[in-house]
Amino acid sequence: MLKQRPDRLLNAFHAKTGSSVLTTLDTSRHGLSHQEAAARLATYGANTLPRTKPPGMMQVFAGQFTSPLIYILVAAALLSLLIQEWSDAGFIIAVLLINAIIGTIQEFSAQRAASALNKLVTTQCRVLREGDTYEINAEELVPGDMVLLNAGDKIPADIRLLDSHDLEIDE
C-alpha cells in the first residue's frame, strides 16, 4: 500500500529521481498490480475534478435580473408606478418577466445540454499494470500508475514524466 497519506502526495516529484518517485509511490517499472490499483481507487477515489451542482431553475430565473440594463428598467417601472402611469408600469414589468422567462428557459436548457455532453466525453489512456499494457478510462487512474503516452495523446492526470533512463533501476 502507498506509504504516504493522500494529502502528502504533493511532494516535489519533479525534483526527484525516477527510482525515488517509484519508491515514494510504492510502485515499480512494471506498474501496479490490479489488486493494488483497485485498492488505491477505493482509497483515493476517481481521477476527476470536483463537479459543482448546477444552479436550479429559480436561481437561473433570479440571475436574469442581475444586469445594469434590467436595473434601469426596474427603476423605470417603479417610477411609472410612483407617478401612477399604470399602463407604462405594466408594460415594463411584462417585458421584464417575458425576458426573464425566455432567458431562464434558454440558460437552463443550455446547462442541461452541457451536462449531458460532459457525461458523454470520456478520456481513455494506456497504463502499464503487472508488466502488461491496458487501455482504461482516465477516471480509473490512481497514484503510482505508469501512464504510457504517444504523440498527440491527452495527458489524463497530473503525472511525473519518466524517460528510459529514469526506469533503469535495480529491483
C-alpha positions in Angstrom: 0.0 0.0 0.0 1.1 3.6 -0.6 3.4 4.8 2.2 2.1 8.3 2.4 -1.3 9.8 3.1 -3.2 11.4 0.2 -2.7 15.0 1.4 1.1 14.3 1.4 1.3 13.4 -2.2 2.1 16.9 -3.2 5.8 16.4 -2.9 8.3 17.9 -5.3 8.2 14.9 -7.6 9.7 16.9 -10.4 13.0 17.2 -8.4 13.2 13.5 -7.5 14.9 10.8 -9.4 12.8 8.2 -11.2 13.6 5.5 -8.7 12.8 7.8 -5.8 9.4 8.6 -7.3 8.7 4.9 -7.8 9.7 4.2 -4.2 7.6 7.0 -2.8 4.6 5.9 -4.8 5.2 2.2 -3.9 5.2 1.1 -7.5 7.6 -0.4 -9.9 8.6 0.0 -13.6 6.2 -2.8 -14.3 3.3 -0.9 -12.9 0.8 -1.7 -10.2 -1.0 -4.9 -9.7 -4.7 -5.0 -10.5 -5.5 -5.6 -6.8 -3.3 -2.6 -5.7 -4.9 -0.4 -8.4 -8.4 -1.3 -7.2 -7.4 -0.7 -3.5 -5.9 2.8 -4.4 -9.0 3.6 -6.4 -11.1 2.9 -3.3 -8.8 4.9 -1.1 -8.2 8.0 -3.3 -11.4 8.0 -5.4 -11.8 8.6 -9.1 -9.4 10.7 -11.1 -11.9 13.5 -11.8 -12.3 17.2 -11.0 -14.9 18.1 -8.4 -18.2 18.8 -10.0 -20.4 21.6 -8.7 -24.2 21.2 -8.7 -25.7 23.4 -11.4 -28.0 26.1 -10.2 -31.7 25.3 -10.0 -34.3 26.9 -12.2 -35.2 29.5 -9.6 -31.6 30.6 -9.2 -31.3 30.9 -13.0 -34.5 32.9 -13.0 -33.2 35.3 -10.3 -29.9 35.6 -12.2 -31.9 37.1 -15.1 -32.3 40.3 -13.0 -28.6 41.0 -12.4 -27.9 43.2 -15.4 -27.5 47.0 -15.3 -30.0 47.4 -18.1 -32.5 45.4 -16.1 -31.9 47.7 -13.1 -32.7 50.7 -15.3 -36.0 49.0 -16.4 -36.9 48.1 -12.9 -36.3 51.7 -11.8 -38.4 52.9 -14.8 -41.2 50.6 -13.7 -41.0 51.8 -10.1 -41.0 55.4 -11.3 -44.0 54.7 -13.5 -45.9 53.2 -10.5 -44.9 56.2 -8.4 -46.4 58.7 -10.9 -49.4 56.4 -11.4 -48.7 55.6 -15.1 -50.2 52.1 -14.7 -50.1 51.1 -18.4 -46.4 52.1 -18.7 -45.5 50.3 -15.5 -47.5 47.2 -16.5 -45.8 47.1 -19.9 -42.3 47.4 -18.5 -43.0 44.7 -15.9 -44.4 42.4 -18.6 -41.3 43.0 -20.7 -39.1 42.2 -17.7 -41.0 39.0 -16.9 -41.1 37.8 -20.5 -37.3 38.5 -20.9 -36.6 36.6 -17.6 -38.7 33.6 -18.6 -37.2 33.3 -22.1 -33.6 33.8 -20.6 -34.3 31.2 -17.9 -35.6 28.6 -20.4 -32.6 29.1 -22.7 -30.0 29.1 -20.0 -31.4 26.1 -18.2 -31.6 24.1 -21.4 -28.0 25.0 -22.3 -26.9 23.9 -18.8 -28.6 20.5 -19.3 -27.1 20.1 -22.7 -23.6 20.9 -21.5 -24.1 18.4 -18.6 -25.2 15.7 -21.0 -22.2 16.3 -23.2 -19.8 16.1 -20.3 -21.2 12.7 -19.4 -20.6 11.5 -23.0 -17.0 12.6 -23.1 -14.6 10.1 -21.7 -10.8 10.0 -21.9 -9.1 6.7 -22.4 -5.4 6.2 -21.5 -2.9 3.4 -21.7 -1.3 2.2 -18.4 1.2 -0.4 -17.5 0.0 -2.8 -14.9 1.8 -6.0 -13.9 4.0 -5.5 -16.9 1.2 -5.5 -19.5 -0.4 -2.6 -21.3 -4.1 -1.9 -20.7 -6.4 0.8 -22.0 -8.6 2.2 -19.2 -10.9 5.1 -18.6 -8.8 8.0 -17.2 -11.1 8.2 -14.2 -9.6 4.9 -13.1 -6.0 6.2 -12.8 -4.5 6.1 -9.4 -1.3 7.3 -7.8 1.5 5.0 -8.8 0.1 4.1 -12.2 2.5 4.1 -15.1 0.8 6.0 -17.9 2.1 5.4 -21.5 2.0 8.4 -23.8 2.2 8.7 -27.5 2.5 11.9 -29.6 -0.9 13.6 -29.7 -2.3 11.9 -26.6 -4.1 13.9 -23.9 -2.4 13.8 -20.6 -5.0 12.2 -18.4 -3.8 13.3 -15.0 -1.1 15.2 -13.1 1.8 12.9 -13.8 5.5 12.8 -13.4 7.2 12.1 -16.8 9.9 9.4 -16.7 12.2 8.6 -19.6 14.0 5.3 -20.2 17.0 6.5 -18.0 14.7 7.1 -15.1 13.4 3.5 -15.3 16.8 1.8 -15.2 16.6 0.8 -11.5 17.5 -2.3 -9.6 14.6 -4.1 -8.1 
